[in-house]
Amino acid sequence: MSRLIKPDDDDLSAEAAKSLLRLRFDPRDLDRMHALATKNQDGRLTVDEQTEMESYRRVGFLLDLMHSKARRSLKRRQAGEMAEARS
């Protein structure tokens, strides 16, 4: 996944980066993840719930990679704008 998204590359446009940063889990999903995590700590997850929790984990990892790339891109653009302003 990292090789596909390349989170260390900062080549997104500002518009694309801001759009990616708006991608978030819905509050219902956050509540469900919390419920699954709590149930997992108690060792009470069913096989289906384990699969569901793993899906949330994978999507969360993907979202983290995209957010990282977006933040790096915005930071690079801001640094470039500041350098131009000083010139």
Residue frames as a rotation matrix with the C-alpha (Angstrom) as fourth column:
MET 1
0.571 0.821 0.000 0.00
0.821 -0.571 0.000 0.00
0.000 0.000 -1.000 0.00
SER 2
0.445 -0.483 -0.755 2.81
0.171 -0.781 0.601 2.39
-0.879 -0.396 -0.265 0.86
ARG 3
-0.634 -0.721 0.280 4.49
0.386 0.019 0.922 1.77
-0.671 0.693 0.266 -2.47
LEU 4
-0.176 0.663 0.727 1.27
0.967 -0.021 0.253 2.63
0.183 0.748 -0.638 -4.25
ILE 5
0.799 0.594 -0.092 0.43
0.596 -0.766 0.239 5.82
0.072 -0.246 -0.967 -2.35
LYS 6
-0.136 -0.961 0.239 4.02
0.786 -0.252 -0.565 6.93
0.603 0.112 0.790 -1.68
PRO 7
0.745 0.571 -0.346 3.20
0.655 -0.528 0.540 8.98
0.126 -0.629 -0.767 1.43
ASP 8
0.074 -0.804 -0.590 6.70
0.639 -0.416 0.647 10.50
-0.766 -0.425 0.482 1.46
ASP 9
-0.630 -0.196 0.752 6.11
0.744 -0.431 0.511 12.12
0.224 0.881 0.417 -1.92
ASP 10
-0.287 0.505 -0.814 4.71
0.454 -0.677 -0.580 15.61
-0.843 -0.536 -0.035 -1.60
ASP 11
-0.968 -0.224 0.116 3.40
0.179 -0.291 0.940 16.02
-0.176 0.930 0.322 -5.13
LEU 12
-0.159 0.979 0.131 -0.32
0.984 0.168 -0.062 16.63
-0.083 0.119 -0.989 -4.58
SER 13
-0.417 0.162 0.894 -1.96
0.228 -0.934 0.275 19.88
0.880 0.319 0.353 -5.55
ALA 14
-0.955 0.090 0.281 -3.28
-0.293 -0.421 -0.859 21.93
0.041 -0.903 0.428 -2.64
GLU 15
-0.104 0.991 -0.083 -6.84
-0.978 -0.087 0.189 21.19
0.180 0.100 0.978 -3.73
ALA 16
0.224 0.130 -0.966 -6.23
-0.228 0.970 0.078 17.43
0.947 0.203 0.247 -3.87
ALA 17
-0.730 -0.582 -0.359 -4.45
0.230 0.285 -0.931 17.45
0.644 -0.761 -0.074 -0.51
LYS 18
-0.781 0.494 0.384 -7.27
-0.621 -0.538 -0.571 19.35
-0.076 -0.684 0.726 1.18
SER 19
0.186 0.871 -0.454 -9.82
-0.854 0.372 0.364 16.97
0.486 0.320 0.813 -0.32
LEU 20
-0.067 -0.286 -0.956 -7.95
0.112 0.950 -0.292 13.97
0.991 -0.127 -0.032 1.04
LEU 21
-0.940 -0.342 0.002 -7.73
0.053 -0.152 -0.987 15.52
0.338 -0.927 0.161 4.50
ARG 22
-0.381 0.882 0.277 -11.52
-0.921 -0.388 -0.030 15.85
0.081 -0.267 0.960 4.53
LEU 23
0.113 0.382 -0.917 -11.88
-0.304 0.892 0.334 12.07
0.946 0.241 0.217 4.25
ARG 24
-0.668 -0.235 0.706 -12.78
-0.734 0.057 -0.676 10.81
0.119 -0.970 -0.211 7.70
PHE 25
-0.809 0.451 -0.377 -14.60
0.472 0.880 0.040 7.92
0.350 -0.146 -0.925 9.29
ASP 26
-0.026 0.908 0.417 -18.25
-0.194 -0.414 0.889 8.59
0.981 -0.058 0.187 10.05
PRO 27
-0.368 -0.092 0.925 -19.04
-0.905 -0.194 -0.380 8.87
0.214 -0.977 -0.012 13.79
ARG 28
0.716 0.665 0.211 -21.08
-0.692 0.716 0.093 5.65
-0.089 -0.212 0.973 13.55
ASP 29
0.642 -0.563 -0.520 -17.99
0.053 0.709 -0.703 3.85
0.765 0.424 0.485 12.25
LEU 30
-0.379 -0.789 0.483 -15.86
-0.463 -0.290 -0.837 5.30
0.801 -0.541 -0.256 15.04
ASP 31
0.071 0.508 0.858 -18.42
-0.992 0.126 0.007 4.05
-0.104 -0.852 0.513 17.56
ARG 32
0.930 0.288 -0.227 -18.43
-0.330 0.927 -0.177 0.61
0.160 0.239 0.958 15.92
MET 33
0.197 -0.939 -0.283 -14.62
-0.051 0.279 -0.959 0.46
0.979 0.204 0.007 15.95
HIS 34
-0.431 -0.314 0.846 -14.62
-0.804 -0.291 -0.518 1.33
0.409 -0.904 -0.127 19.63
ALA 35
0.499 0.705 0.504 -17.21
-0.840 0.536 0.082 -1.36
-0.212 -0.465 0.860 20.37
LEU 36
0.850 -0.228 -0.474 -15.19
-0.071 0.844 -0.532 -3.94
0.521 0.486 0.702 18.43
ALA 37
-0.157 -0.976 0.149 -11.95
-0.283 -0.100 -0.954 -2.94
0.946 -0.192 -0.260 20.18
THR 38
-0.210 0.166 0.963 -13.59
-0.976 -0.092 -0.197 -3.23
0.056 -0.982 0.181 23.59
LYS 39
0.807 0.570 0.155 -15.08
-0.569 0.820 -0.054 -6.60
-0.158 -0.045 0.986 22.72
ASN 40
0.567 -0.684 -0.459 -11.70
-0.077 0.511 -0.856 -7.72
0.820 0.521 0.237 21.38
GLN 41
-0.350 -0.709 0.612 -9.98
-0.689 -0.248 -0.681 -6.80
0.635 -0.660 -0.401 24.65
ASP 42
0.031 0.473 0.881 -12.44
-0.912 0.374 -0.169 -9.08
-0.409 -0.798 0.442 26.41
GLY 43
-0.880 -0.464 0.102 -11.75
-0.370 0.803 0.467 -11.86
-0.298 0.373 -0.878 23.89
ARG 44
-0.256 0.895 0.365 -15.37
0.166 0.413 -0.895 -11.98
-0.952 -0.169 -0.254 22.75
LEU 45
-0.233 0.158 -0.960 -15.14
-0.847 -0.517 0.120 -11.20
-0.478 0.841 0.254 19.02
THR 46
0.618 0.432 0.657 -16.86
0.042 0.817 -0.576 -13.52
-0.785 0.383 0.487 16.60
VAL 47
-0.263 -0.700 0.664 -15.09
0.753 0.281 0.595 -14.52
-0.603 0.657 0.453 13.39
ASP 48
0.297 0.457 0.838 -17.25
0.885 -0.462 -0.061 -12.02
0.360 0.760 -0.542 11.46
GLU 49
0.989 0.062 -0.137 -16.39
0.120 -0.873 0.473 -9.27
-0.090 -0.485 -0.870 13.93
GLN 50
0.187 -0.982 -0.007 -12.69
0.315 0.054 0.948 -10.08
-0.931 -0.180 0.319 13.63
THR 51
-0.242 -0.197 0.950 -13.01
0.965 0.052 0.256 -9.71
-0.100 0.979 0.178 9.86
GLU 52
0.692 0.583 0.426 -14.88
0.603 -0.791 0.103 -6.43
0.397 0.185 -0.899 10.31
MET 53
0.818 -0.438 -0.373 -12.24
0.070 -0.568 0.820 -5.10
-0.571 -0.697 -0.434 12.70
GLU 54
-0.168 -0.907 0.387 -9.47
0.604 0.215 0.767 -6.07
-0.779 0.362 0.512 10.28
SER 55
0.089 0.287 0.954 -11.28
0.955 -0.296 0.000 -4.21
0.283 0.911 -0.300 7.49
TYR 56
0.968 0.249 0.005 -11.49
0.231 -0.904 0.360 -1.08
0.094 -0.348 -0.933 9.63
ARG 57
0.444 -0.877 -0.185 -7.79
0.201 -0.103 0.974 -1.44
-0.873 -0.470 0.131 10.43
ARG 58
-0.268 -0.552 0.790 -6.85
0.878 0.198 0.436 -1.68
-0.397 0.810 0.431 6.76
VAL 59
0.427 0.493 0.758 -8.99
0.749 -0.663 0.010 1.27
0.508 0.563 -0.652 5.75
GLY 60
0.955 -0.101 -0.278 -7.56
0.132 -0.695 0.707 3.26
-0.265 -0.712 -0.651 8.66
PHE 61
0.053 -0.993 0.103 -4.03
0.490 0.116 0.864 2.46
-0.870 0.005 0.492 7.52
LEU 62
-0.176 -0.031 0.984 -4.88
0.976 -0.134 0.170 3.57
0.127 0.990 0.054 3.97
LEU 63
0.780 0.544 0.310 -6.42
0.481 -0.838 0.260 6.78
0.401 -0.054 -0.915 5.30
ASP 64
0.691 -0.606 -0.394 -3.31
0.203 -0.361 0.910 7.45
-0.694 -0.709 -0.127 7.42
LEU 65
-0.268 -0.817 0.511 -1.07
0.776 0.131 0.617 7.07
-0.571 0.562 0.599 4.35
MET 66
0.059 0.368 0.928 -3.22
0.876 -0.465 0.129 9.41
0.479 0.805 -0.349 2.27
HIS 67
0.950 0.298 -0.094 -3.39
0.300 -0.789 0.536 11.98
0.086 -0.537 -0.839 5.06
SER 68
0.315 -0.917 -0.245 0.38
0.444 -0.086 0.892 11.84
-0.839 -0.390 0.380 5.48
LYS 69
-0.398 -0.436 0.807 0.92
0.911 -0.081 0.405 12.51
-0.111 0.896 0.429 1.79
ALA 70
0.432 0.665 0.609 -1.62
0.698 -0.674 0.241 15.34
0.571 0.320 -0.756 1.86
ARG 71
0.906 -0.114 -0.407 -0.02
0.261 -0.607 0.751 17.03
-0.333 -0.786 -0.521 4.88
ARG 72
-0.068 -0.996 0.063 3.47
0.604 0.009 0.797 16.75
-0.794 0.092 0.600 3.35
SER 73
-0.231 0.045 0.972 2.20
0.942 -0.239 0.235 18.22
0.243 0.970 0.012 0.09
LEU 74
0.771 0.573 0.278 0.57
0.470 -0.806 0.360 21.17
0.431 -0.147 -0.891 1.83
LYS 75
0.673 -0.594 -0.441 3.66
0.303 -0.322 0.897 21.76
-0.674 -0.737 -0.037 3.96
ARG 76
-0.324 -0.815 0.481 5.90
0.811 0.022 0.585 21.79
-0.487 0.579 0.653 0.87
ARG 77
0.065 0.428 0.901 3.57
0.830 -0.524 0.189 24.21
0.554 0.736 -0.390 -0.91
GLN 78
0.945 0.294 -0.142 3.46
0.318 -0.729 0.607 26.53
0.075 -0.619 -0.782 2.11
ALA 79
0.281 -0.926 -0.253 7.25
0.459 -0.102 0.882 26.46
-0.843 -0.364 0.396 2.39
GLY 80
-0.385 -0.391 0.836 7.53
0.920 -0.089 0.382 27.29
-0.075 0.916 0.394 -1.31
GLU 81
0.480 0.652 0.587 5.09
0.648 -0.715 0.264 30.18
0.592 0.254 -0.765 -0.99
MET 82
0.877 -0.206 -0.433 7.00
0.273 -0.528 0.804 31.56
-0.395 -0.824 -0.407 2.00
ALA 83
-0.117 -0.983 0.143 10.29
0.671 0.028 0.741 31.33
-0.732 0.183 0.656 0.11
GLU 84
-0.191 0.136 0.972 8.75
0.911 -0.345 0.228 33.17
0.367 0.929 -0.058 -2.85
ALA 85
0.811 0.577 0.093 7.38
0.482 -0.751 0.451 35.87
0.330 -0.321 -0.887 -0.57
ARG 86
0.584 -0.666 -0.464 10.85
0.345 -0.314 0.885 36.48
-0.735 -0.676 0.046 0.88
SER 87
-0.233 -0.721 0.653 12.41
0.905 0.084 0.416 36.85
-0.355 0.688 0.633 -2.58
